[in-house]
Structure formats: C-alpha cells, structure tokens
Amino acid sequence: MLSAGLATGGLWLLDEPAAARPPGDPGAEPLLPGRAFLGSAGPVIDPAFEISPAPDPTALYDVPALSAADARRLAPRRASVPGVTARAQSRAVSGVPFDFSYHPFEIRDLPDTIRPYYLRNPMPLVDTGVHDASGVRMTLRYGRLYDHPVDQAQYGLALVESYRITGNVAYLNRAKKQAQRLIDRRVEYGGGWFYPYPFRFQLHGNQEIYDPPWYSMMAQGQALSLFCRLYRTTGGARWRAAANATFASFLVPPVAGRPWGVYVVAGRLWLEEYANPKRISGDLTYNGHNFAAFGLWDYWAMTGDERARVLLQGALTTMRDVYADIRNRHWRSKYCLRHRSDANTYHTIHMTQHIQCYAITGDPVFAQIAELYYADFPPHGVTGAVALQPGGHTGYRFDSAGNVTATRTISLSRRSSAPSAARLKVRRQDGIWYQINAGTLAGYHLKEIRQHSYQVGEAATMGYRILRPATVAVAPLTAYAIDAAGSMRSVVTDYQVGDRVNLDRQAVLNGVAHVRFTDGRYPGWWAGHPAVNRS
C-alpha cells in the first residue's frame, strides 16, 4: 500500500461513521493531494493495459555507483534456492515467540546511496500534499482530515533523506513532527507500540470491511525505519526509545481483536499489511510485507539485534519462496495471495523491492526474481519520444479484454516522431506497445518494432545497486555507447565466451534490450541482452 493513492491496489474507503471521527476534528483544508513517496498507485485503470504513471523511474532504479571498497564488500554471493531453508527457527532465538523456517541470508549494512528509501534529489520544501496546520501529513476523506500512519512515516522518511542531501534543518524539523504524531497516537499493547488507522475501509471492493482501529505491519515497519533514521541522524534518545518500542510490536503474538500484524502461515513468517481487526487473518499482501521487512533491516542496522536479524531472514525467506505464486507469467504480478488481485503499478514496486533485497543480502536469487518480473511486464512511468521511421505505422485501440476496436494507419515519407505516455503490454497481444498521446495517432497504441518504431534513447532502466555477475555468451561481442539523443556507436570487444563480467543495469536502448558493463575493459558500454548470461 502506498500513501495518498489508496484506491488502487485493492483499498476502497467507505463513508466513515461519526464514531470514527477523531476527537477535535482539525477541519478540512482545501489542499490538493500530493504525489506519494515511492510513487502513487494512480487511478483505476482499464485492465487490458497499464496506463497509470509512476514517479521518475530513475529515482526508483538508477542509483550512483558504489565506491570500489563498497563494491568489493558488497559483492554478491551464491544464490539460494527458493523453498530450501537451511534451518528451522523453532524459537531458537531468545525472545522470538514464533516458529517458522528461514534461510540464513547474510544481512549487510549499506551505504546511504543504496539504502531503502534513498532519494537522489530533495523533495520540495513547500508541501503540496494534504497536511494539517502543524505540517503533519494527513489524508482527506469526505471532507475530513484523518491521520494516516503510512503517509506520515513515508513523508518523514522523505524529509530525512532531503535533510541528508541539503543539510537544511527545516526538513529535519518537519520529519520530527511526523514522527512525533505517530508517537502521540500510539496504542501500547503486549510491550509494543502500534499505530492505528482511524478510518473505516473496504478491502478489495466488497471483500471485507475493516472498522477502526485497525493496524498494519507496513505502517509499523515504515515508522520503525523513520525512528531509526532519526536516531541515526540526531542521536536523540527519544527516537531510539520509539524504535525499540516499535520493534517490540514485531514480537507480539496475534490475538483476535487486539493489535497484531505478525503471524506464521504454512510455516512462513508474514508481516501482514492488512491485519484483520476481528480475527487472525489477512490479505498476505506482498509489497506491504516487504516494506515492513525494511523496517527490520533498519533496526538491525542500528542495533545489531539478533531477534531483528532472524525475523528479517524469515521475512526474506517468505518473499523469496512465494514469488512464483505472486508472479503472473507474461503479465503483472498479483497484489496479494489471499484475493490474488492484480498488482497494477505495484508490479514495478515488486521489482524495486527485490533489487533492494539483492543489495541487503548479496543473494542473486532476488536479482533473478526482479529480472523475471521485469520480463513479464515493463516498468511503469516510462514516457518519451517514439521514433517513427519512413513507411507504414498502424495504431490500435483495444477494449478491456485486449480485442482490437479501431485502427489507424499512416504512411511516412521521412522520419518522424510521436510522444508516448506509457510503454506497456496489452492483453492477448504480443510485444510491447506505446500509448501515443499527441499527433495523428493520439489515442492509439503503437507496437514497438525494432528499427521501425521505438522509444529514443535509454528507457525502462533497472539498476542493480550492487554488481550483477554475468558471463559472456557470444563472441565476437559488440558493445555500444548511446547519447541522450539516441545516437549509438559501437566497438567489437575482445571478450571471449565464458569471460566473467559485472553489470550495473539493464535497459532498453532504442527499443532493444541491453545490459551495461560496470567495470573491466569496457565500463559504461552496453551489450545486447542475449550476449551475456546472468547467474
């Protein structure tokens, strides 16, 4: 679940009853909702294809290069095997009250540039999002403002990142306000602090109704990350105390009707985003589980706590082992396992989360899963100019099932271009399609065809954060460089079949899949996707 755009991905709000209105209702300011940190799910879309924009894909995927020392320290290890665990937890670690199987993944501390929630550029200091008079992020529901713990935690994390980038204390002071609101609204139970949702909602349309208060381990995990980052930044004892109490919520056994969020399902540890407030059940939501796990990572990085490490290893094992159930071959992944609804733009978030876990563990299995998801459906938010070479070009309109409802063909005597609002797949149709939004083919979809109709330059980039080992598969191997205008030059390398290389990203260059060499004899040069085998 991402902040602000709560409708997409399966969450629909009902009219809140009067009882759900917080004491001392702060009123409703005429403010426009801002873009969610980590990306808004966007509007409900036609299920035939994805048209909802995501934030700048560069911010999601591409990160600065590591130092040579960090690259060596964070070199990947041998890939684990999904479904195979090296040990059973069985309460072996003192203070962990759950029995679950887990793989003993290596857990690494990370430099700032590849930590979860890293930002390259600061967010605007003027907040255009929904907030109250004190500057705390809120959600506007039917003319009323409500506290929203994920919104507040995510906004606080973005503010801490902005402070790291700029040194402007105004960012830090506002981040503290978000964190303090979470603390002020906490519910203490079982030794842990929980952060309640004060509004009523429907999960996946009419599937279930959750009456407030209800709780989410995604909120718990992101609040935990915020408190850890504030302690790391300021050294303030209150933030460490808040982190300790929030971490304690991960150790609370589930009891129906009480605050909870951690449970074991079929031997797997789940951090439940939608913990049912009346019974021990939930949605088994993939992205929320993964975001919650990042909170455990932050706490482990701050404290070295063995309980946090084992819980994180259990959560990572679940993430690894259920990926195939979450996956839809050649299409977007599922949002959850219980209702198996379409992930929509969360499919891109799933990719990003696996790349993040690749950095955290050094286990290539997470990079492999991200690559599968990338091949199943392209990243969201990819826009740009589509080059149209001389000749015929046919645009198509589709219905929700992917059936063709209209066509338009143009014939060009010379090279032209058209802007695309999205690069996507369409149900029952082969290949990749561009959603053309201006010109003669506006409102139509145009198929990506090599050297005929393709987005100019580098697009759909997925950076690996740490080195991605590969071996050369073909020789002679031609490598390419590309500039911002899409002009490419080539060189025939001296690589031989079987030579080991390192990659730092994959992308589509002028409509063709490529991977980029990180180091060795051709750093920064690209090779066609089939030219290397990734382990």
Phi and psi in degrees as a GROMACS rama.xvg file:
@    title "Ramachandran Plot"
@    xaxis  label "Phi"
@    yaxis  label "Psi"
@TYPE xy
-108.075  156.422  LEU-2
-71.5046  163.629  SER-3
70.3042  -60.129  ALA-4
-92.034  71.1761  GLY-5
-81.5408  -6.16934  LEU-6
-73.7724  -43.8009  ALA-7
-77.7342  149.785  THR-8
91.441  4.22704  GLY-9
112.2  12.0579  GLY-10
-119.069  117.912  LEU-11
-125.254  127.144  TRP-12
-87.4066  145.064  LEU-13
-96.4765  168.756  LEU-14
-61.4597  127.738  ASP-15
-74.7831  136.956  GLU-16
-69.8188  159.87  PRO-17
-57.2741  -33.6506  ALA-18
-64.3684  -22.5318  ALA-19
-83.243  -9.4377  ALA-20
-70.3745  129.183  ARG-21
-64.9  149.36  PRO-22
-58.1016  140.871  PRO-23
62.2772  52.7086  GLY-24
-47.4077  121.434  ASP-25
-72.6837  -2.5972  PRO-26
87.4449  176.786  GLY-27
-120.305  109.217  ALA-28
-78.3908  145.491  GLU-29
-77.9362  67.4049  PRO-30
-108.631  146.915  LEU-31
-88.3715  140.396  LEU-32
-65.0597  138.392  PRO-33
-91.0595  171.214  GLY-34
-72.2589  136.777  ARG-35
-69.7137  142.006  ALA-36
-62.1546  134.584  PHE-37
76.1436  1.92309  LEU-38
109.405  138.918  GLY-39
-89.6775  143.288  SER-40
-68.7126  -17.7734  ALA-41
77.2598  -172.229  GLY-42
-74.8605  164.64  PRO-43
-64.4405  136.846  VAL-44
-116.719  162.543  ILE-45
-62.2951  126.366  ASP-46
-67.8507  -8.383  PRO-47
-71.2308  -29.7444  ALA-48
-160.411  162.442  PHE-49
-95.4388  121.42  GLU-50
-124.416  -1.32039  ILE-51
-77.7532  128.448  SER-52
-74.3393  149.528  PRO-53
-111.812  172.428  ALA-54
-67.1702  176.229  PRO-55
-47.2957  114.569  ASP-56
-59.7478  -26.8044  PRO-57
-59.8923  -40.3702  THR-58
-66.269  -29.7412  ALA-59
-80.4506  -35.1508  LEU-60
-115.977  -38.0238  TYR-61
-99.2689  123.763  ASP-62
-127.331  158.368  VAL-63
-58.8017  153.717  PRO-64
-65.0398  147.008  ALA-65
-74.7023  156.464  LEU-66
-66.2493  161.316  SER-67
-60.6361  -38.0759  ALA-68
-66.2162  -44.2487  ALA-69
-67.6302  -36.3577  ASP-70
-61.7791  -39.834  ALA-71
-69.4786  -43.7438  ARG-72
-64.9261  -35.3985  ARG-73
-100.992  21.4624  LEU-74
-58.7641  140.202  ALA-75
-66.7082  155.739  PRO-76
-107.854  -170.412  ARG-77
-69.5159  141.119  ARG-78
-70.2722  139.392  ALA-79
-81.2374  174.784  SER-80
-113.824  120.939  VAL-81
-54.0467  135.625  PRO-82
87.2849  -9.70086  GLY-83
-108.091  120.756  VAL-84
-114.431  149.068  THR-85
-89.7246  -18.3381  ALA-86
-159.579  159.526  ARG-87
-105.043  134.776  ALA-88
-67.8919  -57.8608  GLN-89
46.1845  44.876  SER-90
60.0562  28.2241  ARG-91
-67.5718  -26.8582  ALA-92
-96.0865  126.069  VAL-93
-58.3103  130.257  SER-94
93.6027  -2.94904  GLY-95
-100.885  109.504  VAL-96
-91.1274  30.3086  PRO-97
-129.426  148.696  PHE-98
-105.203  119.306  ASP-99
-156.556  157.092  PHE-100
-89.753  145.953  SER-101
-151.658  153.14  TYR-102
-93.597  136.905  HIS-103
-79.4598  63.3774  PRO-104
-55.6624  142.952  PHE-105
-67.3052  135.246  GLU-106
-114.599  125.324  ILE-107
-115.353  146.097  ARG-108
-76.8854  152.578  ASP-109
-130.198  148.567  LEU-110
-67.498  161.959  PRO-111
-52.9889  -39.098  ASP-112
-69.9918  -13.1479  THR-113
-127.391  18.4458  ILE-114
-75.428  157.223  ARG-115
-55.8451  143.085  PRO-116
74.3525  13.0686  TYR-117
-57.6343  137.212  TYR-118
-120.119  139.924  LEU-119
-82.7266  -38.9779  ARG-120
-119.36  145.751  ASN-121
-70.1767  152.064  PRO-122
-78.1097  160.542  MET-123
-59.8109  138.901  PRO-124
-71.976  -30.0113  LEU-125
-78.3891  117.735  VAL-126
-85.6639  112.235  ASP-127
-92.2249  1.58701  THR-128
-81.7264  173.603  GLY-129
-72.2916  124.939  VAL-130
-149.475  163.344  HIS-131
-92.9258  -175.063  ASP-132
-65.0587  -22.4623  ALA-133
-88.7266  -3.72061  SER-134
90.599  15.8876  GLY-135
-91.6271  133.142  VAL-136
-64.9973  134.483  ARG-137
-131.465  176.988  MET-138
-122.957  137.817  THR-139
-99.0723  116.951  LEU-140
-126.551  109.083  ARG-141
53.3309  46.4562  TYR-142
82.4947  5.8115  GLY-143
-123.995  149.306  ARG-144
-95.4542  134.511  LEU-145
-128.781  145.53  TYR-146
-66.6432  143.103  ASP-147
-136.197  106.002  HIS-148
-61.9299  -35.8833  PRO-149
-69.7634  -41.8258  VAL-150
-56.175  -47.6198  ASP-151
-66.8542  -40.6368  GLN-152
-67.8888  -44.6158  ALA-153
-65.1167  -42.2902  GLN-154
-63.4973  -41.8307  TYR-155
-61.446  -40.8357  GLY-156
-63.4462  -41.1226  LEU-157
-65.3858  -35.8566  ALA-158
-68.4873  -40.7136  LEU-159
-62.3494  -41.824  VAL-160
-62.0319  -41.4598  GLU-161
-64.8144  -36.1946  SER-162
-65.7833  -41.0557  TYR-163
-59.1723  -39.1302  ARG-164
-73.1801  -42.9863  ILE-165
-103.275  -26.9215  THR-166
74.9759  6.87151  GLY-167
-79.0152  114.748  ASN-168
-66.0684  -17.6612  VAL-169
-61.414  -36.564  ALA-170
-63.3296  -44.9902  TYR-171
-65.36  -41.9265  LEU-172
-62.9445  -38.3583  ASN-173
-71.1605  -35.4453  ARG-174
-60.9423  -39.9539  ALA-175
-62.6315  -35.4311  LYS-176
-63.2983  -40.5079  LYS-177
-63.1809  -45.2977  GLN-178
-65.4108  -40.3103  ALA-179
-66.2457  -36.2153  GLN-180
-62.377  -41.5631  ARG-181
-58.9055  -45.2965  LEU-182
-62.8555  -43.8918  ILE-183
-64.1079  -29.0349  ASP-184
-96.8548  5.40074  ARG-185
-61.9048  151.394  ARG-186
-114.607  123.141  VAL-187
-92.962  127.684  GLU-188
-155.729  135.598  TYR-189
61.3908  22.4773  GLY-190
90.0934  -4.3134  GLY-191
-115.845  161.749  GLY-192
-99.9332  131.225  TRP-193
-120.015  150.18  PHE-194
-117.765  104.102  TYR-195
-77.5596  150.275  PRO-196
-91.7184  127.411  TYR-197
-96.8472  8.41285  PRO-198
-122.157  158.099  PHE-199
-86.7577  145.768  ARG-200
-152.381  163.714  PHE-201
-108.526  132.191  GLN-202
-93.5023  123.707  LEU-203
53.4798  62.8195  HIS-204
70.1118  -114.381  GLY-205
-103.248  17.0179  ASN-206
-64.387  -52.3375  GLN-207
-148.334  150.521  GLU-208
-112.419  127.658  ILE-209
-107.877  117.017  TYR-210
-89.7145  143.423  ASP-211
-71.7157  153.745  PRO-212
-83.1468  145.44  PRO-213
-131.057  165.858  TRP-214
-134.643  156.511  TYR-215
-142.272  131.015  SER-216
-70.855  -18.0104  MET-217
-65.2388  -43.8595  MET-218
-62.2189  -42.8566  ALA-219
-60.4159  -44.784  GLN-220
-68.6841  -40.552  GLY-221
-75.786  -32.526  GLN-222
-63.5308  -41.255  ALA-223
-60.3968  -44.1068  LEU-224
-59.8082  -42.8125  SER-225
-62.5864  -47.2807  LEU-226
-62.2522  -40.8711  PHE-227
-63.8543  -41.5423  CYS-228
-67.054  -38.44  ARG-229
-66.1264  -39.1847  LEU-230
-65.5401  -42.9579  TYR-231
-61.7491  -34.4287  ARG-232
-82.1301  -39.6349  THR-233
-110.507  -23.8712  THR-234
75.1083  9.50255  GLY-235
-68.3514  128.071  GLY-236
-63.5658  -31.2539  ALA-237
-67.0073  -31.0734  ARG-238
-73.6227  -35.8728  TRP-239
-67.2884  -40.7545  ARG-240
-61.7752  -40.5677  ALA-241
-65.7834  -39.2938  ALA-242
-63.3125  -42.9192  ALA-243
-60.9173  -44.2728  ASN-244
-69.8125  -34.0659  ALA-245
-71.9484  -42.077  THR-246
-57.9804  -37.0695  PHE-247
-59.541  -24.9454  ALA-248
-66.1901  -23.5499  SER-249
-74.7144  -8.68861  PHE-250
-107.906  8.05738  LEU-251
-89.3425  118.252  VAL-252
-63.5792  146.33  PRO-253
-72.3843  135.979  PRO-254
-135.547  127.603  VAL-255
-58.3176  134.294  ALA-256
84.2227  -2.86175  GLY-257
-115.546  162.993  ARG-258
-60.3785  130.68  PRO-259
-159.495  173.198  TRP-260
-175.68  -11.5422  GLY-261
-110.849  129.257  VAL-262
-154.59  172.875  TYR-263
-115.818  126.997  VAL-264
-124.398  118.88  VAL-265
53.5497  41.032  ALA-266
80.5357  -0.0794748  GLY-267
-107.925  139.91  ARG-268
-79.5318  125.885  LEU-269
-119.599  135.885  TRP-270
-104.208  100.085  LEU-271
-82.4586  120.468  GLU-272
-70.2912  -37.629  GLU-273
-116.655  75.6176  TYR-274
-74.4639  117.187  ALA-275
-60.6947  129.501  ASN-276
-74.2929  -8.95652  PRO-277
-112.759  -23.3281  LYS-278
-147.595  167.982  ARG-279
-85.9445  84.0467  ILE-280
-158.512  162.946  SER-281
-161.378  -169.579  GLY-282
-93.0398  -13.5911  ASP-283
52.3845  54.7811  LEU-284
-82.5225  127.333  THR-285
-71.4416  -53.0379  TYR-286
-64.4587  -37.8716  ASN-287
-66.9286  -39.6898  GLY-288
-57.5467  -44.559  HIS-289
-69.0043  -42.3601  ASN-290
-62.0778  -39.6719  PHE-291
-60.7864  -37.8746  ALA-292
-62.971  -32.5421  ALA-293
-63.1839  -30.539  PHE-294
-64.5223  -40.7993  GLY-295
-61.3874  -39.0613  LEU-296
-62.8411  -45.5672  TRP-297
-59.4711  -40.9022  ASP-298
-68.811  -40.965  TYR-299
-61.7154  -43.7436  TRP-300
-62.255  -31.0495  ALA-301
-79.7782  -37.5142  MET-302
-116.474  -24.5977  THR-303
71.5243  16.6766  GLY-304
-61.3223  126.326  ASP-305
-65.4161  -34.2563  GLU-306
-64.3552  -41.2373  ARG-307
-63.7471  -39.6319  ALA-308
-62.7661  -46.1801  ARG-309
-69.3742  -40.1415  VAL-310
-61.6642  -41.5784  LEU-311
-64.0985  -42.6652  LEU-312
-61.7522  -37.6791  GLN-313
-65.2025  -42.5233  GLY-314
-65.4851  -40.0147  ALA-315
-65.9192  -37.3546  LEU-316
-63.0841  -42.7434  THR-317
-60.6642  -47.2085  THR-318
-56.479  -44.9069  MET-319
-68.0476  -42.5008  ARG-320
-80.4563  -21.23  ASP-321
-101.729  3.66953  VAL-322
-57.7234  -35.9196  TYR-323
-69.5236  -33.0623  ALA-324
-71.4899  -33.5891  ASP-325
-72.8208  -30.0531  ILE-326
-71.8855  142.962  ARG-327
-117.027  109.227  ASN-328
-56.6474  129.72  ARG-329
66.2746  20.5782  HIS-330
-154.305  -178.665  TRP-331
-65.3117  151.567  ARG-332
-73.9616  174.818  SER-333
-87.8324  150.605  LYS-334
-76.0831  -38.0178  TYR-335
-149.913  166.82  CYS-336
-93.2689  -23.0076  LEU-337
-74.9386  -49.0358  ARG-338
-101.748  -13.5833  HIS-339
56.6719  36.2711  ARG-340
-77.439  161.343  SER-341
-65.3125  132.146  ASP-342
-70.5111  -21.5098  ALA-343
56.3077  -134.172  ASN-344
-68.3758  -13.8778  THR-345
-66.5912  -15.9335  TYR-346
-57.2584  -41.2786  HIS-347
-64.865  -40.896  THR-348
-61.5045  -38.7444  ILE-349
-58.0552  -43.7659  HIS-350
-58.6574  -49.5659  MET-351
-59.8093  -41.2002  THR-352
-64.8688  -38.9903  GLN-353
-66.64  -38.7548  HIS-354
-63.0927  -39.4325  ILE-355
-62.5477  -41.7048  GLN-356
-70.8683  -26.3791  CYS-357
-60.9141  -41.8985  TYR-358
-69.3108  -40.8277  ALA-359
-64.0437  -39.3777  ILE-360
-104.518  -24.5233  THR-361
71.5219  12.3225  GLY-362
-93.4787  115.426  ASP-363
-61.4302  -13.7366  PRO-364
-59.492  -33.1766  VAL-365
-71.7485  -35.8338  PHE-366
-66.1014  -38.823  ALA-367
-62.0998  -41.7132  GLN-368
-65.962  -42.8979  ILE-369
-59.203  -39.5357  ALA-370
-66.5879  -37.5628  GLU-371
-63.2929  -46.7714  LEU-372
-63.186  -38.7255  TYR-373
-61.2571  -41.9789  TYR-374
-70.7244  -30.33  ALA-375
-67.9955  -39.8857  ASP-376
-157.296  132.824  PHE-377
-69.4855  159.26  PRO-378
-60.2081  149.678  PRO-379
-81.5532  161.81  HIS-380
81.7906  14.2122  GLY-381
-90.0162  115.388  VAL-382
-126.947  164.872  THR-383
157.906  -175.496  GLY-384
-86.1614  133.222  ALA-385
-102.886  121.173  VAL-386
-75.7614  133.641  ALA-387
-117.872  109.841  LEU-388
-78.0906  160.192  GLN-389
-54.8778  142.349  PRO-390
126.429  -164.646  GLY-391
-88.0874  143.764  GLY-392
-138.748  125.841  HIS-393
-113.86  124.366  THR-394
-95.6808  150.416  GLY-395
-129.452  145.802  TYR-396
-112.308  144.529  ARG-397
-127.686  152.698  PHE-398
-89.1552  -175.831  ASP-399
-65.0878  -19.5629  SER-400
-93.8324  0.185405  ALA-401
88.5942  8.79713  GLY-402
-77.7428  142.785  ASN-403
-72.333  127.854  VAL-404
-112.291  -18.6287  THR-405
-163.887  153.339  ALA-406
-135.762  157.744  THR-407
-146.772  127.712  ARG-408
-115.251  135.296  THR-409
-121.716  155.136  ILE-410
-124.523  125.215  SER-411
-110.429  136.211  LEU-412
-91.5273  -15.1802  SER-413
-147.055  168.697  ARG-414
-62.0839  140.706  ARG-415
-141.966  -171.268  SER-416
-154.575  164.123  SER-417
-148.544  146.003  ALA-418
-80.2523  142.991  PRO-419
-115.93  134.281  SER-420
-89.7615  -13.6045  ALA-421
-165.627  151.033  ALA-422
-118.725  122.096  ARG-423
-156.482  178.705  LEU-424
-108.911  158.234  LYS-425
-125.589  136.599  VAL-426
-56.2373  139.945  ARG-427
65.5661  10.927  ARG-428
-123.455  141.271  GLN-429
-78.4062  156.689  ASP-430
79.7652  -168.151  GLY-431
-109.497  145.488  ILE-432
-128.203  148.01  TRP-433
-106.359  135.66  TYR-434
-91.4027  102.653  GLN-435
-79.5441  131.284  ILE-436
-122.569  13.5245  ASN-437
-160.126  159.219  ALA-438
89.1042  -167.388  GLY-439
-61.1727  -32.863  THR-440
-98.0349  16.0568  LEU-441
-56.9737  133.827  ALA-442
87.3953  -0.194206  GLY-443
-113.694  162.575  TYR-444
-106.853  134.985  HIS-445
-117.516  131.35  LEU-446
-74.9269  141.353  LYS-447
-74.3183  120.312  GLU-448
-130.379  125.995  ILE-449
-55.7839  130.819  ARG-450
61.0075  14.4149  GLN-451
-129.193  -51.2295  HIS-452
-143.372  113.763  SER-453
-159.189  152.388  TYR-454
-73.2874  134.987  GLN-455
-78.9301  135.226  VAL-456
86.2334  -158.214  GLY-457
-87.7433  131.139  GLU-458
-143.989  164.595  ALA-459
52.2902  47.8794  ALA-460
-75.7986  137.398  THR-461
-127.785  107.384  MET-462
-83.9435  151.291  GLY-463
-95.8332  -10.0849  TYR-464
70.6265  -49.1965  ARG-465
-119.75  170.519  ILE-466
-59.5261  142.898  LEU-467
-114.064  106.257  ARG-468
-68.3086  146.292  PRO-469
-154.261  168.676  ALA-470
-127.21  146.722  THR-471
-68.991  132.487  VAL-472
-106.149  -19.6936  ALA-473
-136.524  150.339  VAL-474
-147.932  142.051  ALA-475
-67.1668  148.438  PRO-476
-109.155  127.351  LEU-477
-96.0302  130.317  THR-478
-109.08  157.263  ALA-479
-132.288  149.723  TYR-480
-119.636  148.761  ALA-481
-137.195  141.166  ILE-482
-102.971  178.984  ASP-483
-63.307  -25.0864  ALA-484
-85.6414  -1.26437  ALA-485
89.8844  3.75201  GLY-486
-75.0428  133.558  SER-487
-118.529  145  MET-488
-127.514  159.908  ARG-489
-133.704  161.005  SER-490
-145.979  140.652  VAL-491
-85.7029  117.646  VAL-492
-79.9897  169.51  THR-493
-100.809  16.0656  ASP-494
-63.6039  145.4  TYR-495
-112.686  156.71  GLN-496
-57.9327  130.645  VAL-497
96.702  -12.2444  GLY-498
-61.8652  139.048  ASP-499
-87.1888  136.536  ARG-500
-136.242  164.513  VAL-501
-118.491  141.217  ASN-502
-115.028  153.427  LEU-503
-121.727  -10.3567  ASP-504
-166.138  161.953  ARG-505
-125.982  153.048  GLN-506
-164.583  174.564  ALA-507
-106.725  120.784  VAL-508
-107.656  116.723  LEU-509
48.2124  42.5495  ASN-510
83.4836  8.38424  GLY-511
-125.596  135.568  VAL-512
-70.553  132.31  ALA-513
-138.321  163.529  HIS-514
-126.608  154.673  VAL-515
-114.942  133.754  ARG-516
-73.7504  139.78  PHE-517
-90.913  -43.3827  THR-518
-142.09  -151.786  ASP-519
73.1013  -146.518  GLY-520
-85.151  -13.8912  ARG-521
-135.243  52.9347  TYR-522
-62.9871  135.697  PRO-523
85.4168  -4.79141  GLY-524
-92.1849  153.664  TRP-525
-108.908  150.312  TRP-526
-128.622  150.647  ALA-527
-57.5026  144.737  GLY-528
-49.6369  -42.616  HIS-529
-74.4408  -5.34104  PRO-530
-77.59  -13.2536  ALA-531
-133.209  154.039  VAL-532
-111.215  122.524  ASN-533
-91.4156  133.49  ARG-534
